Amino acid sequence: MGQEIFPVMWGRVGMGQEKSTRGGDKDPILRPHPAPLPPLVYTGGIWSFDNQALLLTRWKSGMTVTNVRFDSVSLWVQRWGAPFDIRTARVAEEVGNQLGRVLEVEKRRNIDGHNFFMRVKVAIPLEKKIRRGAFLARSDGKKFWVDLKYERLPILCHYCGLLGHELCFCA
């Protein structure tokens, strides 16, 4: 199934693949063709397949199964309910730093009157629980609760708060 979907998502340039049926026709094995994937595949997307996070990394010489680590997932996080005076890129970055490593803060123009939320792209560690919100403090010390909404959130266990499994599979 992925052999038809991914070329459509990422474009056909550099998406050559070899198909081997070593496991039988039922279990085709896809091996990447030597042509590289477009850079957008690694940097532009928060990829998911069948509601699971698809984590990718560029191949580097010396990579083995034991030394490649997939320990975070990059997600766009929306921050809702912040007062207008603390709806800034700097504050959005501070909230993102509480969640994980900030990759990008969406730049919005001040003239946009329909700015009800701010977005920040964060590499969230997989061992960290997904937070529903955060407290923000203004310079006068007054605290405000802001809701956090995650775009294209993969499978999440609502019992333990971790990504990658559902409640019925929680240990």
Protein Blocks (a to p, Z undefined) as FASTA:
>chain_A
ZZmmmmmmnopghpaccddfklojklccddddfbdcdfklmmmpccdeehiacdddddde
hiafklpccfbdcdddddehiafklmcfklmmmmmmmnmccfbdcdddfklmklmbccdd
ddddfkbccdfbdcdddfkopacddddddehiacddfknopahiafklcZZ
